[in-house]
């Protein structure tokens, strides 16, 4: 079905080859999981096997032999990169038109697909721009399922979905893929392992270090996966047992943010409401809820990206029309590409410091420190768009925190990350929290909620419905 012999590939500007004489064979009907640390080339390899590279994305490469599938569908990490129509029903109708499906049959087939991926819309003719990231991801998956391809390339298709949505999507994939070939890149393994029969394991240099039956790979390469920062069953337990965490009480009781009858608007209608909330310095608030509930919209409202009403105070000062808000808050988008403004990784981090007109020596010192902390030194001269999704995410966080604002708003900062980078990021944020920085983080990861958050906000149908303080405790993991 798919064959690569001695693949060599090198991105412009890179000193080393990403793949050097890489060979692999995929048989018809196989369900294969590609596992490896962030930036090792998993997504790039999917694009080579599908033909996206070099047909649509020009990357210097050569191989002794490449056999690609004829009928295939590809789900990208970022749903915005593959959605091409303005409305949800039109996105699916576009596929059906290319398949010459009669127009009279389309409405029922569109509803069936939306139901299959759990995308509940009051009206299928909904503007895609108004959907949450997770809802867009469901729509992207539906559009690929509409093709009924022989081969499915799935590049972290559930990265932005809540736990229930993740389970639903993999159940859907399982139901429709009995006779299909699956090539999957995924960090969240809970539901994927039941679906695949083979694992191809990569190291950080893009080399295959194991290839075989899934149980054999997981059993014999657990230590290697831990060393490489690759997710595996039980990785959180191993991490916590090796690094006992103590969640310190908030020492600084200063009120940094106060909301009263606060609302954020979309299309002149309230979309997110907070009746009353007071946030203190050094709190880590995990914001949870289903896809589309309004979690990201709440952060957008706090940043004044959308129209708001009601009382909103930072350090006791009323916030109006976003004046000077960037001196107090910094924001990390769900999609890191939304905030890139320069042509290199180094310049992206330096940009905010240059606006402050700091001395170049000071800027260089701060930038290099963050490049090192976020494992981006080898990529400092790369264009941000040339990074892997995990690397883009790390860059977006680094560029956001460089100015040291006292309140961090983070929208799914760990998606697309391997375990090593996830834990490093969380520990760094915990250090900031202990120093008095306040963190408001949208996340679907229950482990982050349990082991790092000091407080949990639950968003339901556009309303902050629950506000729970987590008891300060020491984690005992023997």
Secondary structure, 3 states (H helix, E strand, C coil): CEEEEEEEECCCCCCCCCEEEEEEEECCCCEEEEECCCCCCHHHHHHHHHCHHHHCECCCEECCEEECCCCEEEECCCHHHCCCCCEHHHHHHHHHHHCCCCHHHHHHHHHHHHHHCCCCCCCCCCEHHHCCHHHHHHHHHHHHHCCCCCEEEEECCCCCCCHHHHHHHHHHHHHHCCCCEEEEECCCCCCCCCCCCEEEEECCCCCEEEEEEHHHHHHHCHHHHHHHCCCCCCHHHHHHHHCCCECCCCCCCCEEEEEEEEEEEECCEEEEEEEEEEEECCCEEEEECCCCCCHHHHHHHHCCCCCEEEEEEECCEECCCCCCHHHCEEEECCCHHHHCCCCCHHHHHHHHHHHCCCCHHHHHHHHHHHHHHCCCHHHCCCCHHHCCHHHHHHHHHHHHHCCCCCEEEEECCCCCCCHHHHHHHHHHHHHHHHCCCEEEEECCCHHHHHHCCCEEEEEECCEEEEEEECCCCECCCC
